[in-house]
Amino acid sequence: MALVSVLALGVPAAGIAHAKEWKTVTVGVEGAFPPFNATTPSGELEGFDLDVAKEVCVRAKLDCKIVAQDWDSQIPSLVAGKFDVVLTMGPNPKRREVIDFTDPYAITPNTFLMSADGPLAELPHTGEHLSIDTEEGKQALKDLKDVLKGSTLGASLSTSQLQFVEENFKDVATVRSYKGSEQSQLDLKGGRLDGQFDNVVFVVDRAKKSGGALKVSGPLLTGGIMATNVCMGIRKNEPELQAILNKAIDSMRDDGTLKQMSEKWFGADVSPRT
């Protein structure tokens, strides 16, 4: 009867939109951003993202193939159809123009990784949680600019961290871009960088594993162009996939699974609140 009614209105059956049924997806991940994701010496992928993705796939009843690929090619590969989902993706205005996002599975601010014995080891407002959209955050940026004059700062390509550093410090500091966070960390340890601006989880992990050579410095920043919600990226106009992924992520948040995974990998709860 429903088809007859549609035809009676002059709408051809071929024009009826059908919801896509998702059974399999290919998931892209960098594999070089510990403890979010990393590649073991034997070539296995591990980390917070991998635990989250595998559990999401179980709950969403999806057969998932997870593939490692360089960070700066994640979005182009998603748009081109090589991937259906990409991990560790923070929404910002530029990314929203080309892809859509799931609900967040973690929320993390950004901060600086510095040499522990360098002149920038104690930046202003260290440890303070600040949004640059507030007056306090704007003042903190001014204080940081005064201290960072003449320095060389690094951040990863195709990240909101690089956009933020270029937007706020390029007039007072030299900004270098890197293919990934570990490359910029190597230059920092080698004395070729004065500071690295990155996700706080990565920064804390690298500082802990540096044997005292590196340390966390500066405020914990959110707001502006920074993408501090950690989501899965999907192509535009795929609401069915977005809905089933969100349902799985939200159930993991509500039953404490995301909290447990966060504490396992980060030693802290960065799971979204309800």
Backbone as numpy.savetxt, mean C-alpha at the origin, in Angstrom:
# Nx Ny Nz CAx CAy CAz Cx Cy Cz
-41.52 -14.86 -17.86 -42.35 -13.65 -17.86 -41.49 -12.40 -17.86
-40.35 -12.45 -17.13 -39.49 -11.28 -17.05 -38.90 -10.96 -18.42
-38.51 -12.02 -19.17 -37.93 -11.80 -20.49 -38.98 -11.23 -21.45
-40.21 -11.78 -21.36 -41.28 -11.28 -22.21 -41.54 -9.81 -21.95
-41.52 -9.42 -20.67 -41.78 -8.02 -20.30 -40.70 -7.12 -20.86
-39.45 -7.57 -20.81 -38.35 -6.77 -21.34 -38.49 -6.61 -22.85
-38.81 -7.73 -23.51 -38.95 -7.66 -24.96 -40.11 -6.76 -25.36
-41.16 -6.79 -24.53 -42.33 -5.97 -24.82 -41.99 -4.49 -24.76
-40.95 -4.16 -23.99 -40.54 -2.76 -23.88 -39.59 -2.36 -25.00
-39.30 -3.35 -25.88 -38.44 -3.02 -27.01 -36.97 -3.15 -26.71
-36.60 -3.79 -25.59 -35.19 -3.96 -25.24 -34.75 -5.34 -25.71
-33.77 -5.46 -26.58 -33.34 -6.75 -27.09 -32.71 -7.58 -25.99
-32.93 -8.90 -26.04 -32.38 -9.79 -25.00 -30.88 -9.68 -24.94
-30.21 -9.45 -26.08 -28.75 -9.36 -26.08 -28.25 -8.18 -25.28
-29.13 -7.20 -25.02 -28.69 -6.02 -24.29 -28.85 -6.13 -22.79
-29.34 -7.28 -22.30 -29.52 -7.45 -20.87 -28.17 -7.67 -20.21
-27.85 -6.89 -19.18 -26.56 -7.02 -18.49 -26.61 -8.21 -17.55
-25.58 -9.03 -17.62 -25.48 -10.19 -16.75 -24.31 -10.00 -15.78
-24.54 -10.30 -14.53 -23.47 -10.19 -13.55 -22.40 -11.23 -13.84
-21.14 -10.82 -13.77 -20.04 -11.74 -14.03 -19.84 -12.66 -12.84
-19.69 -13.94 -13.10 -19.43 -14.89 -12.03 -17.93 -15.15 -11.96
-17.35 -14.78 -10.82 -15.90 -14.94 -10.64 -15.60 -16.27 -9.96
-14.77 -17.04 -10.61 -14.33 -18.32 -10.05 -12.82 -18.36 -9.85
-12.08 -17.74 -10.76 -10.62 -17.70 -10.67 -10.14 -16.27 -10.84
-9.06 -15.92 -10.15 -8.44 -14.60 -10.28 -6.92 -14.75 -10.24
-6.24 -13.85 -10.94 -4.78 -13.76 -10.85 -4.43 -12.53 -10.03
-3.63 -12.72 -9.02 -3.32 -11.68 -8.04 -1.86 -11.27 -8.19
-1.62 -9.97 -8.34 -0.26 -9.45 -8.45 0.25 -8.90 -7.13
1.52 -9.17 -6.82 2.15 -8.67 -5.61 3.62 -8.39 -5.91
4.20 -7.42 -5.22 5.59 -7.05 -5.49 6.56 -8.15 -5.08
6.36 -8.71 -3.90 7.28 -9.74 -3.42 8.60 -9.21 -2.91
8.68 -7.89 -2.64 9.94 -7.30 -2.18 9.67 -6.13 -1.24
8.64 -6.27 -0.40 8.26 -5.20 0.51 7.93 -5.80 1.88
8.95 -6.41 2.54 8.69 -7.06 3.83 8.38 -6.03 4.92
7.55 -6.41 5.89 6.92 -7.71 6.06 5.56 -7.85 5.37
5.18 -6.85 4.55 3.94 -7.00 3.79 4.05 -8.18 2.83
5.12 -8.20 2.05 5.35 -9.30 1.13 6.84 -9.43 0.85
7.28 -10.66 0.66 8.70 -10.92 0.42 8.83 -12.24 -0.32
10.01 -12.44 -0.91 10.32 -13.68 -1.60 11.44 -14.38 -0.85
11.22 -15.60 -0.44 12.21 -16.36 0.31 13.34 -16.81 -0.63
14.48 -17.23 -0.08 15.58 -17.72 -0.92 15.17 -18.87 -1.84
14.15 -19.63 -1.43 13.68 -20.75 -2.27 12.66 -20.31 -3.31
12.35 -18.99 -3.32 11.43 -18.47 -4.32 9.98 -18.42 -3.91
9.68 -18.77 -2.66 8.31 -18.73 -2.17 7.92 -17.32 -1.73
6.66 -16.97 -1.94 6.15 -15.68 -1.49 5.59 -15.82 -0.08
5.88 -14.83 0.77 5.37 -14.86 2.14 5.12 -13.44 2.61
4.41 -13.32 3.75 4.17 -12.02 4.34 2.70 -11.80 4.66
2.43 -10.64 5.25 1.08 -10.27 5.63 0.12 -10.30 4.45
0.53 -9.68 3.32 -0.33 -9.65 2.14 -0.71 -11.05 1.68
0.26 -11.96 1.73 0.00 -13.32 1.23 -0.99 -14.04 2.14
-0.83 -13.87 3.46 -1.79 -14.48 4.39 -3.19 -13.93 4.16
-3.27 -12.60 3.99 -4.58 -11.97 3.76 -5.19 -12.47 2.46
-4.41 -12.45 1.38 -4.93 -12.82 0.07 -5.43 -14.27 0.06
-4.66 -15.15 0.65 -5.06 -16.57 0.65 -6.36 -16.78 1.42
-6.50 -16.08 2.56 -7.72 -16.24 3.34 -8.91 -15.59 2.64
-8.68 -14.46 2.00 -9.76 -13.83 1.22 -10.23 -14.78 0.12
-9.30 -15.42 -0.54 -9.67 -16.33 -1.63 -10.48 -17.52 -1.11
-10.12 -18.02 0.08 -10.88 -19.12 0.68 -12.31 -18.67 0.98
-12.43 -17.52 1.63 -13.76 -17.04 2.03 -14.61 -16.62 0.83
-13.95 -16.12 -0.21 -14.67 -15.69 -1.41 -14.89 -16.85 -2.38
-14.37 -18.02 -2.04 -14.49 -19.22 -2.88 -13.92 -18.96 -4.27
-12.71 -18.37 -4.28 -12.01 -18.08 -5.52 -10.76 -18.95 -5.63
-10.48 -19.40 -6.82 -9.21 -20.08 -7.11 -8.22 -18.99 -7.50
-7.24 -18.73 -6.63 -6.34 -17.59 -6.83 -4.93 -18.03 -7.21
-4.41 -17.42 -8.25 -3.02 -17.58 -8.65 -2.29 -16.30 -8.30
-1.26 -16.39 -7.45 -0.54 -15.21 -6.99 0.80 -15.12 -7.70
1.06 -13.97 -8.32 2.24 -13.78 -9.17 3.04 -12.57 -8.68
4.36 -12.72 -8.57 5.24 -11.60 -8.18 5.66 -10.81 -9.41
5.62 -9.48 -9.29 6.05 -8.61 -10.38 6.46 -7.26 -9.81
7.37 -6.57 -10.48 7.87 -5.27 -9.99 6.72 -4.33 -9.67
6.92 -3.53 -8.62 5.86 -2.66 -8.13 5.37 -1.68 -9.19
6.28 -1.05 -9.92 5.86 0.01 -10.83 5.09 -0.50 -12.04
5.00 -1.82 -12.21 4.21 -2.37 -13.32 2.90 -3.00 -12.85
2.59 -2.88 -11.55 1.38 -3.52 -11.02 0.10 -2.95 -11.65
-0.07 -1.64 -11.61 -1.29 -1.04 -12.14 -1.40 -1.22 -13.66
-0.32 -0.97 -14.43 -0.43 -1.24 -15.87 -0.82 -2.69 -16.18
-0.27 -3.63 -15.41 -0.61 -5.04 -15.64 -2.06 -5.34 -15.28
-2.56 -4.68 -14.23 -3.96 -4.85 -13.84 -4.88 -4.32 -14.94
-4.61 -3.11 -15.40 -5.45 -2.49 -16.43 -5.41 -3.31 -17.73
-4.23 -3.88 -18.03 -4.07 -4.66 -19.26 -4.69 -6.05 -19.18
-5.11 -6.46 -17.97 -5.75 -7.75 -17.82 -4.83 -8.88 -17.42
-3.55 -8.59 -17.19 -2.64 -9.64 -16.73 -3.01 -10.10 -15.33
-3.41 -9.14 -14.49 -3.88 -9.43 -13.14 -5.35 -9.02 -13.04
-6.05 -9.65 -12.09 -7.40 -9.24 -11.74 -7.42 -8.44 -10.44
-6.40 -8.65 -9.62 -6.28 -8.01 -8.30 -4.81 -7.69 -8.08
-4.52 -6.55 -7.46 -3.15 -6.24 -7.04 -3.17 -5.88 -5.55
-2.13 -6.33 -4.84 -2.08 -6.17 -3.39 -1.31 -4.92 -2.97
-1.45 -4.58 -1.69 -0.73 -3.47 -1.04 -0.98 -2.16 -1.76
-2.19 -1.93 -2.20 -2.49 -0.77 -3.03 -3.24 0.28 -2.23
-2.64 1.47 -2.09 -3.27 2.55 -1.35 -4.01 3.50 -2.28
-5.27 3.79 -2.00 -6.01 4.73 -2.85 -5.47 6.15 -2.72
-5.30 6.81 -3.84 -5.07 8.24 -3.86 -5.75 8.79 -5.11
-5.88 10.09 -5.26 -6.66 10.63 -6.38 -6.20 10.15 -7.76
-4.88 10.08 -8.00 -4.40 9.66 -9.31 -4.75 8.20 -9.60
-4.59 7.35 -8.59 -4.91 5.93 -8.80 -6.41 5.73 -8.99
-7.21 6.51 -8.29 -8.66 6.36 -8.42 -9.15 6.72 -9.83
-8.34 7.46 -10.57 -8.72 7.78 -11.94 -8.67 6.56 -12.85
-7.85 5.57 -12.49 -7.64 4.44 -13.41 -8.07 3.08 -12.85
-8.15 2.93 -11.52 -8.57 1.65 -10.95 -9.52 1.88 -9.78
-10.16 0.81 -9.34 -11.01 0.84 -8.15 -10.32 0.07 -7.02
-10.92 0.14 -5.83 -10.30 -0.45 -4.65 -11.33 -1.19 -3.80
-10.82 -2.18 -3.08 -11.63 -2.83 -2.06 -11.62 -2.00 -0.79
-12.37 -2.46 0.21 -12.22 -1.91 1.55 -10.80 -2.18 2.03
-10.27 -1.35 2.93 -8.90 -1.58 3.41 -8.76 -2.83 4.27
-7.61 -3.48 4.16 -7.32 -4.59 5.06 -6.23 -4.22 6.08
-5.71 -2.99 5.97 -4.80 -2.42 6.97 -4.78 -0.91 6.77
-4.42 -0.19 7.82 -4.27 1.27 7.72 -2.94 1.65 8.38
-2.04 2.22 7.59 -0.69 2.49 8.09 -0.21 3.89 7.66
0.34 4.68 8.58 0.91 5.98 8.23 2.30 5.82 7.60
2.89 6.93 7.21 4.24 6.95 6.63 5.18 7.74 7.53
6.47 7.39 7.47 7.47 8.11 8.25 8.84 7.91 7.63
9.89 8.38 8.31 11.24 8.36 7.76 12.09 7.25 8.37
12.93 6.65 7.53 13.97 5.73 7.97 15.29 6.47 7.81
16.06 6.56 8.91 17.28 7.35 8.92 18.45 6.55 9.46
19.65 6.99 9.13 20.85 6.43 9.74 20.86 6.79 11.22
21.10 5.81 12.07 21.01 6.03 13.52 22.10 6.97 14.02
23.21 7.06 13.32 24.29 7.94 13.78 24.43 9.18 12.91
23.40 9.46 12.09 23.45 10.61 11.21 22.83 11.85 11.82
22.98 12.99 11.17 22.45 14.25 11.71 20.94 14.34 11.71
20.26 13.45 10.99 18.80 13.49 10.91 18.15 12.37 11.71
18.89 11.80 12.64 18.37 10.67 13.42 17.23 11.09 14.34
17.15 12.35 14.70 16.10 12.83 15.60 15.34 13.97 14.92
14.45 13.64 14.03 13.66 14.66 13.34 12.60 15.24 14.27
12.13 16.45 13.99 11.05 17.04 14.80 9.79 16.17 14.78
9.09 16.15 15.88 7.79 15.49 16.03 7.87 13.96 15.91
9.05 13.40 16.20 9.21 11.95 16.11 8.17 11.23 16.98
7.48 10.25 16.37 6.51 9.44 17.10 5.12 10.03 17.20
4.93 11.28 16.77 3.61 11.90 16.85 2.74 11.47 15.66
1.51 11.10 15.93 0.55 10.77 14.88 -0.10 12.07 14.40
0.16 12.45 13.13 -0.32 13.73 12.63 -0.89 13.59 11.23
-1.98 14.29 10.97 -2.52 14.40 9.62 -2.08 15.75 9.06
-1.56 15.73 7.84 -1.12 17.00 7.24 -2.30 17.85 6.80
-3.51 17.34 6.96 -4.70 18.12 6.67 -5.11 19.00 7.85
-4.40 18.87 8.98 -4.68 19.68 10.16 -3.63 20.78 10.31
-3.92 21.76 11.13 -2.96 22.84 11.37 -1.69 22.30 12.03
-1.86 21.34 12.95 -0.70 20.74 13.60 0.19 20.02 12.60
-0.45 19.32 11.67 0.31 18.61 10.64 1.02 19.55 9.69
0.37 20.64 9.32 1.00 21.62 8.44 2.20 22.27 9.10
2.10 22.53 10.41 3.23 23.10 11.13 4.38 22.10 11.20
4.04 20.82 11.38 5.08 19.78 11.42 5.83 19.71 10.10
5.11 19.88 8.97 5.77 19.88 7.67 6.76 21.04 7.55
6.36 22.20 8.04 7.27 23.36 8.01 8.52 23.08 8.84
8.32 22.48 10.01 9.47 22.15 10.87 10.38 21.14 10.20
9.80 20.17 9.51 10.60 19.16 8.81 11.38 19.79 7.66
10.75 20.69 6.93 11.44 21.33 5.80 12.67 22.10 6.26
12.56 22.75 7.40 13.71 23.49 7.93 14.88 22.57 8.21
14.59 21.40 8.75 15.65 20.46 9.13 16.20 19.70 7.92
15.35 19.44 6.92 15.75 18.61 5.79 16.37 19.39 4.64
16.59 20.67 4.80 17.22 21.48 3.76 18.60 20.91 3.41
18.82 20.71 2.11 20.11 20.23 1.64 20.31 18.73 1.73
19.31 18.01 2.19 19.44 16.56 2.33 19.05 15.86 1.02
19.29 14.55 0.98 18.88 13.72 -0.15 17.92 12.67 0.37
16.70 12.66 -0.18 15.65 11.77 0.30 15.26 10.79 -0.80
14.90 9.58 -0.38 14.52 8.55 -1.34 13.14 7.99 -1.08
12.48 7.53 -2.13 11.19 6.86 -2.03 10.98 6.03 -3.29
10.04 5.10 -3.24 9.83 4.16 -4.35 8.98 4.76 -5.46
9.29 4.36 -6.69 8.50 4.77 -7.85 7.04 4.34 -7.71
6.18 5.11 -8.31 4.75 4.79 -8.38 4.10 4.66 -7.01
4.60 5.41 -6.02 4.02 5.38 -4.68 3.57 6.77 -4.29
2.61 6.82 -3.36 2.17 8.10 -2.83 3.25 8.71 -1.94
4.16 7.85 -1.41 5.28 8.37 -0.62 6.18 9.25 -1.48
6.49 8.79 -2.70 7.32 9.58 -3.60 6.60 10.87 -4.00
5.32 10.76 -4.30 4.56 11.96 -4.66 4.56 12.96 -3.50
4.41 12.45 -2.28 4.38 13.32 -1.11 5.73 14.03 -0.91
6.82 13.28 -1.02 8.15 13.88 -0.83 8.42 14.92 -1.90
8.08 14.61 -3.15 8.30 15.58 -4.23 7.44 16.83 -4.02
6.22 16.62 -3.58 5.29 17.74 -3.39 5.72 18.67 -2.27
6.32 18.09 -1.21 6.58 18.88 -0.01 8.05 19.22 0.27
8.99 18.47 -0.34 10.39 18.69 0.01 11.31 18.93 -1.18
10.78 18.84 -2.42 11.65 18.96 -3.58 12.30 20.33 -3.68
11.68 21.34 -3.08 12.25 22.68 -3.15 13.39 22.89 -2.16
13.56 21.96 -1.22 14.63 22.12 -0.22 15.58 20.93 -0.20
15.20 19.81 -0.83 16.02 18.60 -0.79 16.08 17.95 -2.17
17.11 17.13 -2.37 17.19 16.31 -3.58 16.37 15.05 -3.36
15.49 14.73 -4.31 14.62 13.56 -4.18 15.03 12.53 -5.23
15.31 11.31 -4.77 15.66 10.21 -5.67 14.58 9.15 -5.63
14.28 8.58 -6.79 13.27 7.53 -6.88 13.94 6.19 -7.12
13.30 5.14 -6.60 13.84 3.78 -6.68 12.75 2.81 -7.12
13.18 1.69 -7.69 12.21 0.70 -8.14 11.48 0.05 -6.98
12.11 0.01 -5.80 11.48 -0.60 -4.64 12.09 -0.10 -3.35
11.42 -0.40 -2.24 11.86 0.09 -0.93 13.21 -0.47 -0.51
13.49 -1.71 -0.87 14.75 -2.31 -0.46 15.94 -1.68 -1.16
15.75 -1.23 -2.42 16.85 -0.55 -3.12 17.20 0.77 -2.44
16.18 1.53 -2.05 16.46 2.81 -1.39 17.06 2.58 -0.01
16.66 1.50 0.65 17.23 1.18 1.95 18.72 0.87 1.82
19.11 0.19 0.75 20.53 -0.12 0.53 21.34 1.16 0.34
20.79 2.12 -0.40 21.49 3.40 -0.58 21.57 4.18 0.73
20.53 4.05 1.56 20.56 4.71 2.86 21.67 4.11 3.73
21.75 2.80 3.77 22.78 2.13 4.55 24.17 2.42 4.00
24.25 2.64 2.68 25.54 2.91 2.06 25.96 4.37 2.10
25.12 5.22 2.71 25.46 6.63 2.83 25.15 7.47 1.62
24.45 6.90 0.65 24.12 7.66 -0.56 22.79 8.39 -0.43
22.05 8.11 0.63 20.81 8.81 0.97 20.89 9.29 2.41
20.22 10.42 2.68 20.12 10.89 4.07 18.87 10.34 4.75
17.85 10.03 3.96 16.62 9.54 4.55 15.73 8.88 3.53
14.91 7.93 3.99 13.96 7.22 3.15 12.57 7.43 3.74
11.62 7.84 2.90 10.24 8.04 3.35 9.42 6.85 2.87
8.77 6.16 3.85 8.11 4.91 3.48 7.02 4.57 4.47
6.34 3.48 4.18 5.31 2.95 5.07 5.90 2.60 6.42
5.22 2.96 7.50 5.78 2.79 8.84 6.07 1.33 9.16
5.27 0.40 8.64 5.50 -1.01 8.92 6.84 -1.45 8.33
7.11 -1.04 7.08 8.40 -1.35 6.46 9.53 -0.69 7.22
9.34 0.58 7.59 10.39 1.34 8.28 10.73 0.69 9.62
9.71 0.34 10.40 9.96 -0.28 11.71 10.66 -1.62 11.54
10.23 -2.41 10.57 10.85 -3.71 10.32 12.32 -3.58 9.94
12.62 -2.65 9.02 14.00 -2.46 8.59 14.88 -1.93 9.72
14.34 -1.04 10.53 15.10 -0.51 11.67 15.43 -1.62 12.67
14.44 -2.48 12.96 14.65 -3.58 13.91 15.71 -4.55 13.42
15.76 -4.76 12.10 16.67 -5.76 11.54 18.01 -5.18 11.10
18.25 -3.91 11.41 19.49 -3.26 10.94 20.64 -3.38 11.93
20.39 -3.98 13.09 21.46 -4.09 14.08 21.85 -2.75 14.69
20.88 -1.83 14.72 21.15 -0.50 15.30 21.66 0.52 14.31
21.81 0.13 13.03 22.34 1.07 12.03 21.30 2.06 11.56
20.02 1.66 11.58 18.94 2.51 11.09 17.92 2.72 12.19
17.14 3.81 12.08 16.11 4.07 13.08 14.93 4.81 12.47
13.80 4.68 13.14 12.59 5.41 12.76 12.70 6.83 13.26
12.40 7.81 12.40 12.53 9.20 12.80 11.42 10.02 12.15
10.93 11.01 12.90 9.90 11.90 12.36 8.50 11.47 12.74
7.51 12.31 12.42 6.11 12.01 12.76 5.54 10.89 11.91
4.45 10.30 12.40 3.71 9.28 11.66 2.59 9.99 10.92
2.74 10.13 9.61 1.93 11.06 8.83 0.83 10.37 8.01
-0.33 11.00 7.98 -1.43 10.60 7.11 -1.96 11.87 6.45
-2.92 11.69 5.53 -3.57 12.84 4.90 -2.94 13.23 3.58
-3.51 14.26 2.97 -3.01 14.76 1.70 -3.04 13.70 0.62
-1.98 13.64 -0.14 -1.90 12.70 -1.26 -1.53 11.30 -0.81
-1.12 11.16 0.45 -0.64 9.86 0.93 -1.75 8.82 0.98
-1.40 7.62 0.54 -2.35 6.51 0.52 -2.04 5.60 1.69
-2.67 5.84 2.82 -2.36 5.07 4.02 -3.35 3.94 4.27
-4.44 3.89 3.52 -5.30 2.71 3.54 -4.67 1.65 2.64
-4.52 0.45 3.15 -3.94 -0.64 2.36 -5.09 -1.50 1.83
-5.27 -1.49 0.52 -6.42 -2.15 -0.11 -5.94 -3.10 -1.21
-6.88 -3.79 -1.80 -6.63 -4.51 -3.04 -7.13 -3.65 -4.19
-6.32 -3.55 -5.22 -6.73 -2.80 -6.40 -7.39 -3.72 -7.42
-8.44 -3.23 -8.06 -9.13 -3.98 -9.11 -9.41 -3.04 -10.28
-9.75 -3.61 -11.43 -10.08 -2.77 -12.58 -11.39 -2.01 -12.35
-11.55 -0.96 -13.08 -12.80 -0.20 -13.06 -13.97 -1.06 -13.54
-15.13 -0.78 -12.98 -16.39 -1.36 -13.45 -16.43 -2.88 -13.30
-15.93 -3.38 -12.18 -16.07 -4.80 -11.87 -16.69 -4.94 -10.47
-17.95 -4.50 -10.33 -18.57 -4.45 -9.02 -18.77 -5.83 -8.38
-18.96 -6.87 -9.19 -19.16 -8.20 -8.62 -17.91 -8.67 -7.89
-16.75 -8.47 -8.52 -15.49 -8.86 -7.87 -15.25 -8.01 -6.63
-15.49 -6.72 -6.74 -15.32 -5.83 -5.59 -16.20 -6.27 -4.42
-17.43 -6.65 -4.70 -18.37 -7.04 -3.65 -17.94 -8.31 -2.93
-17.48 -9.32 -3.68 -17.11 -10.57 -3.02 -15.81 -10.43 -2.25
-14.90 -9.59 -2.75 -13.65 -9.33 -2.00 -13.95 -8.55 -0.73
-14.81 -7.53 -0.84 -15.17 -6.74 0.35 -15.85 -7.60 1.41
-16.71 -8.49 0.98 -17.40 -9.35 1.94 -16.40 -10.20 2.72
-15.41 -10.73 2.03 -14.39 -11.54 2.70 -13.52 -10.70 3.63
-13.07 -9.52 3.14 -12.23 -8.65 3.97 -12.98 -8.19 5.21
-14.23 -7.79 5.04 -15.01 -7.29 6.17 -15.25 -8.39 7.21
-15.46 -9.62 6.75 -15.65 -10.71 7.71 -14.36 -11.00 8.47
-13.22 -10.85 7.81 -11.93 -11.04 8.48 -11.66 -9.94 9.49
-12.09 -8.74 9.17 -11.98 -7.64 10.15 -12.87 -7.90 11.35
-14.11 -8.27 11.08 -15.09 -8.41 12.16 -14.79 -9.56 13.11
-14.22 -10.66 12.60 -13.95 -11.79 13.49 -12.53 -11.80 14.06
-11.77 -10.72 13.80 -10.45 -10.59 14.39 -9.32 -11.23 13.62
-9.61 -11.80 12.45 -8.56 -12.46 11.67 -7.51 -11.47 11.18
-7.93 -10.30 10.71 -6.97 -9.30 10.26 -6.10 -8.82 11.42
-6.68 -8.67 12.58 -5.92 -8.27 13.77 -4.85 -9.31 14.08
-5.21 -10.58 14.05 -4.27 -11.65 14.34 -3.13 -11.68 13.32
-3.48 -11.54 12.05 -2.45 -11.54 11.01 -1.53 -10.33 11.14
-2.11 -9.18 11.47 -1.32 -7.96 11.66 -0.32 -8.13 12.80
-0.78 -8.66 13.91 0.10 -8.85 15.07 1.18 -9.89 14.78
0.84 -10.90 13.98 1.82 -11.92 13.60 2.98 -11.31 12.81
2.67 -10.47 11.84 3.71 -9.96 10.94 4.32 -8.64 11.38
3.54 -7.80 12.07 4.00 -6.46 12.40 4.29 -6.25 13.89
3.76 -7.16 14.72 3.90 -6.94 16.15 2.99 -5.86 16.67
2.02 -5.45 15.85 1.07 -4.40 16.24 -0.19 -4.58 15.42
-1.30 -4.03 15.93 -2.58 -4.13 15.26 -2.79 -2.93 14.36
-2.68 -3.13 13.03 -2.97 -2.06 12.08 -4.21 -2.40 11.26
-5.02 -3.31 11.80 -6.25 -3.69 11.10 -7.26 -2.54 11.16
-8.12 -2.43 10.12 -9.15 -1.37 10.13 -10.13 -1.57 11.27
-10.66 -0.47 11.76 -11.72 -0.55 12.75 -13.07 -0.62 12.04
-14.09 -1.12 12.71 -15.42 -1.23 12.09 -15.95 0.16 11.74
